[in-house]
Amino acid sequence: MSAVKKSIVVEQLRKAQMIELLSKEKRLDNRGLMDFRPITIGIGVIEKANGSARVQVGNTQVIAGVKIEIGDPFPDTPDKGLLVVNTEVLPLASAYAEPGPPDEDAIELARVVDRGVRESHMIDLSKLVLIPGKKVLAVFVDVNVLNADGNLFDATSYATIASIATSKMPRYYINENGQIKQSDEIIPLPINGIPISVTMARIGDTLIVDPTSEEEAVMDARITLVLDEDGNLCAGQKGQPGTLTFDQVKKAMNIAKVKAKEIREIIKGEIMKDVRS
């Protein structure tokens, strides 16, 4: 038997084992179907960044840093500041990551996280305009995946929103000559709320939250939902070739509403610690 055929057989056996466990509402790591792995968050881990956070979800580790600079607005949004999220999976983070430009998975990761922050209106971009149509503040978020063990979407999102929510910058103003100046006053970014991403995988007929890399290897479909503080859906992404029924999507939405509240409290707790310090 060739190495490729052996790999396919092993994958099929692993999937069959998982489906049998899931039918008993069990997982390989003994979690319940709706249980996240432990989430830990460190704030202010990059000294020279305007804001930063390191997030660990199980063994998945991600670090994000925010840099705020003066820039030109996009032509189609002259009355808004900029938000740009970039992600990179470091070669040492996964056996499948390679040096070089971001691959399709890294690009999708950045776009989904960017969309969740943008569509939730977490940052009031209208308040980042310095000279309408000419100069605005640009918020750049650079995220590095340090270790990949499943559910990069949520870990990357949590690091991004924690770093944005705790970012600080000088207050900018326009002097009498129309020049942009900055004062000694340090202020936070204009934040409206904390959006939360919840990712689920379908394996067989069962939905599970926060899939590990082992579970992702055999999942049929993946869905990521981002909810704002009012529980409104503001972004979503479906992945993998498999389909999701209407009832499964509805169930995923109900799960996301419950888990988003739990995780938001964890993140807000770390943010408040940073504010108090």
C-alpha positions as a Markdown table, in Angstrom:
| # | Residue | x | y | z |
|---|---|---|---|---|
| 1 | Met | 0.0 | 0.0 | 0.0 |
| 2 | Ser | 1.4 | 3.4 | -1.0 |
| 3 | Ala | 2.0 | 6.2 | 1.6 |
| 4 | Val | -0.9 | 8.2 | 0.1 |
| 5 | Lys | -3.3 | 5.3 | 0.5 |
| 6 | Lys | -2.1 | 4.7 | 4.0 |
| 7 | Ser | -2.7 | 8.3 | 4.9 |
| 8 | Ile | -6.2 | 8.2 | 3.5 |
| 9 | Val | -7.1 | 5.0 | 5.4 |
| 10 | Val | -5.7 | 6.5 | 8.7 |
| 11 | Glu | -7.7 | 9.7 | 8.1 |
| 12 | Gln | -10.9 | 7.7 | 7.5 |
| 13 | Leu | -10.3 | 5.6 | 10.6 |
| 14 | Arg | -9.7 | 8.7 | 12.7 |
| 15 | Lys | -12.8 | 10.3 | 11.4 |
| 16 | Ala | -14.9 | 7.2 | 12.1 |
| 17 | Gln | -13.5 | 7.2 | 15.7 |
| 18 | Met | -14.4 | 10.9 | 16.1 |
| 19 | Ile | -17.9 | 10.4 | 14.8 |
| 20 | Glu | -18.4 | 7.5 | 17.2 |
| 21 | Leu | -17.2 | 9.7 | 20.1 |
| 22 | Leu | -19.3 | 12.7 | 19.1 |
| 23 | Ser | -22.4 | 10.5 | 19.0 |
| 24 | Lys | -21.8 | 10.0 | 22.7 |
| 25 | Glu | -21.2 | 13.8 | 23.0 |
| 26 | Lys | -17.5 | 13.2 | 23.8 |
| 27 | Arg | -14.4 | 14.5 | 22.1 |
| 28 | Leu | -10.8 | 13.2 | 22.0 |
| 29 | Asp | -9.6 | 15.8 | 24.5 |
| 30 | Asn | -12.6 | 15.1 | 26.9 |
| 31 | Arg | -14.3 | 18.4 | 26.2 |
| 32 | Gly | -18.0 | 18.7 | 25.7 |
| 33 | Leu | -19.3 | 19.6 | 22.2 |
| 34 | Met | -19.8 | 23.2 | 23.2 |
| 35 | Asp | -16.7 | 23.7 | 25.3 |
| 36 | Phe | -13.9 | 26.1 | 24.4 |
| 37 | Arg | -10.4 | 25.2 | 25.4 |
| 38 | Pro | -8.9 | 27.4 | 28.1 |
| 39 | Ile | -8.4 | 31.0 | 26.9 |
| 40 | Thr | -5.6 | 33.2 | 28.3 |
| 41 | Ile | -4.9 | 36.8 | 27.3 |
| 42 | Gly | -1.9 | 39.0 | 27.9 |
| 43 | Ile | -2.2 | 42.7 | 27.3 |
| 44 | Gly | 0.7 | 45.1 | 26.3 |
| 45 | Val | 3.2 | 42.5 | 25.3 |
| 46 | Ile | 4.9 | 44.6 | 22.6 |
| 47 | Glu | 6.4 | 47.7 | 24.1 |
| 48 | Lys | 6.7 | 49.9 | 21.0 |
| 49 | Ala | 3.2 | 49.1 | 19.7 |
| 50 | Asn | 0.2 | 51.4 | 20.3 |
| 51 | Gly | -1.6 | 48.3 | 21.6 |
| 52 | Ser | -0.8 | 44.6 | 21.7 |
| 53 | Ala | -2.1 | 41.3 | 23.0 |
| 54 | Arg | -1.1 | 37.7 | 23.1 |
| 55 | Val | -3.8 | 35.1 | 23.1 |
| 56 | Gln | -3.7 | 31.4 | 23.8 |
| 57 | Val | -6.7 | 29.1 | 23.0 |
| 58 | Gly | -5.6 | 25.7 | 24.1 |
| 59 | Asn | -2.2 | 25.2 | 22.4 |
| 60 | Thr | -3.0 | 27.7 | 19.6 |
| 61 | Gln | -1.0 | 30.9 | 20.3 |
| 62 | Val | -1.3 | 34.2 | 18.5 |
| 63 | Ile | 0.2 | 37.7 | 19.1 |
| 64 | Ala | -1.1 | 41.0 | 17.6 |
| 65 | Gly | 0.3 | 44.5 | 17.5 |
| 66 | Val | -1.3 | 47.7 | 16.6 |
| 67 | Lys | 0.4 | 50.7 | 14.9 |
| 68 | Ile | -1.5 | 54.0 | 14.4 |
| 69 | Glu | -0.1 | 56.3 | 11.7 |
| 70 | Ile | -1.3 | 59.3 | 9.6 |
| 71 | Gly | -2.3 | 58.3 | 6.1 |
| 72 | Asp | -4.5 | 59.1 | 3.1 |
| 73 | Pro | -8.1 | 57.9 | 3.2 |
| 74 | Phe | -9.4 | 55.4 | 0.6 |
| 75 | Pro | -11.0 | 57.3 | -2.3 |
| 76 | Asp | -14.4 | 55.7 | -1.7 |
| 77 | Thr | -14.4 | 56.6 | 2.1 |
| 78 | Pro | -12.9 | 60.0 | 2.4 |
| 79 | Asp | -14.7 | 60.6 | 5.6 |
| 80 | Lys | -13.3 | 57.6 | 7.5 |
| 81 | Gly | -10.0 | 56.4 | 8.9 |
| 82 | Leu | -8.3 | 53.2 | 7.8 |
| 83 | Leu | -8.3 | 49.7 | 9.3 |
| 84 | Val | -5.9 | 47.1 | 7.9 |
| 85 | Val | -5.4 | 43.7 | 9.4 |
| 86 | Asn | -2.5 | 41.5 | 8.2 |
| 87 | Thr | -1.8 | 37.9 | 9.4 |
| 88 | Glu | 1.2 | 35.6 | 9.1 |
| 89 | Val | 1.5 | 32.0 | 10.2 |
| 90 | Leu | 5.1 | 31.7 | 11.2 |
| 91 | Pro | 7.0 | 28.7 | 9.6 |
| 92 | Leu | 7.6 | 27.2 | 13.0 |
| 93 | Ala | 3.9 | 27.5 | 14.0 |
| 94 | Ser | 2.8 | 24.5 | 11.9 |
| 95 | Ala | 4.3 | 21.7 | 9.9 |
| 96 | Tyr | 2.2 | 23.0 | 6.9 |
| 97 | Ala | 3.4 | 26.6 | 7.1 |
| 98 | Glu | 6.1 | 27.7 | 4.7 |
| 99 | Pro | 8.3 | 30.8 | 4.4 |
| 100 | Gly | 7.3 | 33.4 | 1.9 |
| 101 | Pro | 4.2 | 35.5 | 1.0 |
| 102 | Pro | 0.9 | 34.7 | 2.8 |
| 103 | Asp | -0.9 | 31.7 | 1.3 |
| 104 | Glu | -4.6 | 31.5 | 0.7 |
| 105 | Asp | -5.4 | 30.4 | 4.2 |
| 106 | Ala | -3.5 | 33.3 | 5.8 |
| 107 | Ile | -5.2 | 35.8 | 3.4 |
| 108 | Glu | -8.7 | 34.3 | 4.3 |
| 109 | Leu | -7.8 | 34.5 | 8.0 |
| 110 | Ala | -6.9 | 38.2 | 7.7 |
| 111 | Arg | -10.0 | 39.1 | 5.7 |
| 112 | Val | -12.4 | 37.3 | 8.1 |
| 113 | Val | -10.9 | 39.0 | 11.2 |
| 114 | Asp | -10.8 | 42.4 | 9.4 |
| 115 | Arg | -14.4 | 42.0 | 8.4 |
| 116 | Gly | -15.6 | 41.1 | 11.9 |
| 117 | Val | -14.0 | 44.2 | 13.3 |
| 118 | Arg | -15.0 | 46.5 | 10.5 |
| 119 | Glu | -18.7 | 45.4 | 10.1 |
| 120 | Ser | -19.3 | 45.5 | 13.9 |
| 121 | His | -18.2 | 49.1 | 13.8 |
| 122 | Met | -15.9 | 48.3 | 16.8 |
| 123 | Ile | -13.8 | 51.4 | 15.8 |
| 124 | Asp | -15.6 | 54.6 | 15.0 |
| 125 | Leu | -13.6 | 55.3 | 11.9 |
| 126 | Ser | -15.3 | 58.6 | 11.4 |
| 127 | Lys | -13.5 | 59.9 | 14.4 |
| 128 | Leu | -10.1 | 59.2 | 12.9 |
| 129 | Val | -10.5 | 61.9 | 10.2 |
| 130 | Leu | -7.9 | 64.7 | 10.6 |
| 131 | Ile | -8.4 | 66.7 | 7.4 |
| 132 | Pro | -11.6 | 65.5 | 5.5 |
| 133 | Gly | -10.7 | 63.8 | 2.2 |
| 134 | Lys | -7.0 | 64.3 | 2.8 |
| 135 | Lys | -5.5 | 62.9 | 6.0 |
| 136 | Val | -6.8 | 60.3 | 8.4 |
| 137 | Leu | -5.5 | 58.0 | 11.1 |
| 138 | Ala | -4.7 | 54.5 | 9.9 |
| 139 | Val | -4.9 | 51.6 | 12.3 |
| 140 | Phe | -2.6 | 48.7 | 11.2 |
| 141 | Val | -3.0 | 45.4 | 13.0 |
| 142 | Asp | -0.2 | 42.8 | 12.4 |
| 143 | Val | -0.9 | 39.3 | 13.7 |
| 144 | Asn | 1.6 | 36.5 | 13.9 |
| 145 | Val | 0.5 | 32.9 | 14.6 |
| 146 | Leu | 3.1 | 31.4 | 17.0 |
| 147 | Asn | 1.6 | 28.0 | 17.3 |
| 148 | Ala | -1.2 | 26.5 | 15.2 |
| 149 | Asp | -3.4 | 23.8 | 16.9 |
| 150 | Gly | -6.8 | 24.6 | 15.4 |
| 151 | Asn | -9.3 | 27.5 | 15.4 |
| 152 | Leu | -6.9 | 30.2 | 14.2 |
| 153 | Phe | -10.0 | 32.3 | 13.3 |
| 154 | Asp | -11.1 | 32.9 | 16.9 |
| 155 | Ala | -7.6 | 33.1 | 18.4 |
| 156 | Thr | -6.6 | 35.7 | 15.8 |
| 157 | Ser | -9.8 | 37.6 | 16.3 |
| 158 | Tyr | -9.4 | 37.7 | 20.1 |
| 159 | Ala | -5.8 | 39.0 | 19.8 |
| 160 | Thr | -6.9 | 41.6 | 17.3 |
| 161 | Ile | -9.8 | 43.0 | 19.3 |
| 162 | Ala | -7.9 | 42.9 | 22.6 |
| 163 | Ser | -5.0 | 44.8 | 21.1 |
| 164 | Ile | -7.3 | 47.4 | 19.4 |
| 165 | Ala | -9.4 | 47.9 | 22.6 |
| 166 | Thr | -6.3 | 48.7 | 24.6 |
| 167 | Ser | -4.6 | 50.8 | 22.1 |
| 168 | Lys | -3.5 | 54.3 | 23.0 |
| 169 | Met | -2.3 | 57.2 | 20.9 |
| 170 | Pro | -1.5 | 60.9 | 21.1 |
| 171 | Arg | -4.3 | 63.4 | 20.6 |
| 172 | Tyr | -4.0 | 65.0 | 17.1 |
| 173 | Tyr | -5.2 | 68.5 | 16.2 |
| 174 | Ile | -5.0 | 71.0 | 13.4 |
| 175 | Asn | -3.1 | 74.2 | 14.2 |
| 176 | Glu | -3.9 | 77.7 | 12.9 |
| 177 | Asn | -1.8 | 77.0 | 9.8 |
| 178 | Gly | -3.7 | 73.9 | 8.9 |
| 179 | Gln | -0.9 | 71.6 | 10.0 |
| 180 | Ile | -1.4 | 68.3 | 11.8 |
| 181 | Lys | 0.1 | 68.3 | 15.3 |
| 182 | Gln | 0.0 | 66.0 | 18.2 |
| 183 | Ser | -0.3 | 67.0 | 21.9 |
| 184 | Asp | 1.2 | 65.3 | 24.9 |
| 185 | Glu | -2.2 | 63.9 | 25.8 |
| 186 | Ile | -2.6 | 60.1 | 25.3 |
| 187 | Ile | -6.1 | 58.9 | 24.5 |
| 188 | Pro | -7.7 | 55.5 | 23.5 |
| 189 | Leu | -9.1 | 54.6 | 20.2 |
| 190 | Pro | -12.8 | 55.5 | 19.8 |
| 191 | Ile | -14.3 | 52.0 | 20.6 |
| 192 | Asn | -18.0 | 51.2 | 20.3 |
| 193 | Gly | -18.0 | 47.6 | 21.5 |
| 194 | Ile | -16.3 | 44.2 | 21.5 |
| 195 | Pro | -17.3 | 41.9 | 18.7 |
| 196 | Ile | -16.8 | 38.2 | 19.3 |
| 197 | Ser | -16.0 | 35.5 | 16.8 |
| 198 | Val | -17.2 | 31.9 | 17.4 |
| 199 | Thr | -16.0 | 29.1 | 15.1 |
| 200 | Met | -17.7 | 25.7 | 14.8 |
| 201 | Ala | -16.9 | 22.6 | 12.8 |
| 202 | Arg | -19.3 | 20.0 | 11.4 |
| 203 | Ile | -18.0 | 16.4 | 11.7 |
| 204 | Gly | -20.6 | 14.0 | 10.4 |
| 205 | Asp | -23.9 | 15.4 | 11.7 |
| 206 | Thr | -22.4 | 17.0 | 14.8 |
| 207 | Leu | -21.4 | 20.6 | 15.4 |
| 208 | Ile | -18.6 | 21.4 | 17.8 |
| 209 | Val | -17.0 | 24.7 | 18.9 |
| 210 | Asp | -13.3 | 25.6 | 18.9 |
| 211 | Pro | -12.0 | 22.6 | 16.8 |
| 212 | Thr | -8.5 | 21.4 | 17.4 |
| 213 | Ser | -6.2 | 20.8 | 14.4 |
| 214 | Glu | -6.9 | 17.1 | 14.7 |
| 215 | Glu | -10.6 | 17.8 | 14.5 |
| 216 | Glu | -10.1 | 20.3 | 11.6 |
| 217 | Ala | -8.3 | 17.6 | 9.7 |
| 218 | Val | -11.5 | 15.5 | 9.4 |
| 219 | Met | -14.2 | 18.2 | 9.5 |
| 220 | Asp | -16.8 | 18.3 | 6.7 |
| 221 | Ala | -17.6 | 22.1 | 7.1 |
| 222 | Arg | -16.6 | 25.1 | 9.1 |
| 223 | Ile | -18.6 | 28.2 | 10.0 |
| 224 | Thr | -17.4 | 31.3 | 11.8 |
| 225 | Leu | -19.9 | 33.8 | 13.1 |
| 226 | Val | -19.1 | 37.3 | 14.5 |
| 227 | Leu | -21.6 | 38.9 | 16.9 |
| 228 | Asp | -21.7 | 42.4 | 18.3 |
| 229 | Glu | -22.5 | 43.3 | 21.9 |
| 230 | Asp | -26.3 | 43.3 | 21.1 |
| 231 | Gly | -26.0 | 39.7 | 19.8 |
| 232 | Asn | -26.4 | 40.9 | 16.1 |
| 233 | Leu | -24.7 | 38.9 | 13.4 |
| 234 | Cys | -22.2 | 41.3 | 11.8 |
| 235 | Ala | -20.0 | 38.9 | 9.8 |
| 236 | Gly | -19.7 | 35.3 | 8.9 |
| 237 | Gln | -17.6 | 32.8 | 6.9 |
| 238 | Lys | -18.2 | 29.3 | 5.7 |
| 239 | Gly | -15.3 | 27.0 | 4.9 |
| 240 | Gln | -14.6 | 23.5 | 3.6 |
| 241 | Pro | -16.4 | 21.8 | 0.8 |
| 242 | Gly | -19.2 | 20.3 | 3.0 |
| 243 | Thr | -22.6 | 21.9 | 3.3 |
| 244 | Leu | -24.6 | 23.1 | 6.3 |
| 245 | Thr | -28.4 | 22.7 | 6.5 |
| 246 | Phe | -30.6 | 25.6 | 7.4 |
| 247 | Asp | -31.2 | 23.9 | 10.8 |
| 248 | Gln | -27.5 | 23.5 | 11.4 |
| 249 | Val | -26.8 | 27.2 | 10.6 |
| 250 | Lys | -29.7 | 28.2 | 12.9 |
| 251 | Lys | -28.2 | 26.0 | 15.6 |
| 252 | Ala | -24.7 | 27.5 | 15.0 |
| 253 | Met | -26.2 | 31.0 | 15.5 |
| 254 | Asn | -27.8 | 30.0 | 18.8 |
| 255 | Ile | -24.5 | 28.5 | 20.0 |
| 256 | Ala | -22.6 | 31.6 | 18.9 |
| 257 | Lys | -24.9 | 33.9 | 20.9 |
| 258 | Val | -24.2 | 31.9 | 24.1 |
| 259 | Lys | -20.5 | 31.4 | 23.7 |
| 260 | Ala | -19.9 | 35.1 | 22.5 |
| 261 | Lys | -21.3 | 36.3 | 25.9 |
| 262 | Glu | -18.9 | 34.1 | 27.8 |
| 263 | Ile | -15.8 | 35.0 | 25.8 |
| 264 | Arg | -16.7 | 38.7 | 25.8 |
| 265 | Glu | -16.6 | 38.7 | 29.6 |
| 266 | Ile | -13.2 | 37.1 | 29.6 |
| 267 | Ile | -11.8 | 39.7 | 27.1 |
| 268 | Lys | -13.4 | 42.6 | 28.9 |
| 269 | Gly | -11.9 | 41.4 | 32.2 |
| 270 | Glu | -8.4 | 41.6 | 30.7 |
| 271 | Ile | -9.1 | 45.0 | 29.1 |
| 272 | Met | -10.3 | 46.4 | 32.5 |
| 273 | Lys | -7.1 | 45.1 | 34.1 |
| 274 | Asp | -5.1 | 47.1 | 31.6 |
| 275 | Val | -7.2 | 50.2 | 32.1 |
| 276 | Arg | -6.8 | 50.1 | 35.9 |
| 277 | Ser | -3.0 | 49.6 | 35.5 |
